[in-house]
Amino acid sequence: MKPYGKKMIAPIVISCLVIGHCVVYGVLILTQEMPFILKIIGAVIAAALIGTMIFVLLERIKEIRKGEEDDLSQY
């Protein structure tokens, strides 16, 4: 395993858990009896959260690979 491999485990696991939660939320919204527009809004919110989580995960992986342990050092 690469030297930064262990540092990537936590962000990946947390991201997978959050994405899984959003997928379940989206599926539950789509299967409920409610107006179609509310189903679409709920699904769009879930998809936006999933997309954001993937983007943040990829940014964190880039930071880890560049050796930035603490991103607070940028401020």
N, C-alpha and C positions, 0 to 999 in steps of 0.2 A: 504494500500500500504506500502511496506517495506520502511525503511528510505532511501535506495538508489534507490528506484523506480523512483522518479522524475528525478534523475540524469541520468537515462538511456533513458529517452524519446528523448532527442535531438540526441544522437548518433544513436538511432534506426530509427528515422524519416529521418535523413540525409542519413543514409545507404540505406533505402528503396527508397529514391528519386534517389540516384546515381545508385542503381541496376536497378530501373525502366528505367532510362535514357539509361543504357547499354543494356537492353533488347530491347528497341525501336531501338537503334542504330544497334544491331545485326539483328533484323528483317528487318530493312530498307536495310541493306547491302545485306541480302540474297534475297530480292525481286527485286533488281536492275538488269538491263541488264549489265553484265560485265563478264569477264572470270571467270570460276569456281574457279580457284586457288585464285583469289582476294576475292571471296566470302568466301572461307574457311579461309583465313588469317584474314579477318574482323570478322568472327564469333569467331575465336580462340582468337583474341584480346579482344572482348567483353566478352567472357567466362572467360578469365584470369582476367579481371578487376572485374567481378562479384565475382569470387573466392577470389581475394585479398580483396575486400570490406567486404565480409563475415568474412574472417580471422581477419581483423582489428577490426571489430565490436565485435567479440567474445573476442578478447584480451582486448578491452576497457571495456567490461562488467565484465571480470575477475578483471581488475584493480579497477573498481568501487566497486565491492563486497568486495575486500580486503581493501578498504578504502583509496586507493591512489587517492586523489583528483587531484593532479597535478603531472603528470608523469615527469615533468622537474626536480623534486627533486632527481631523480636518477642520474643526471649528476653533 
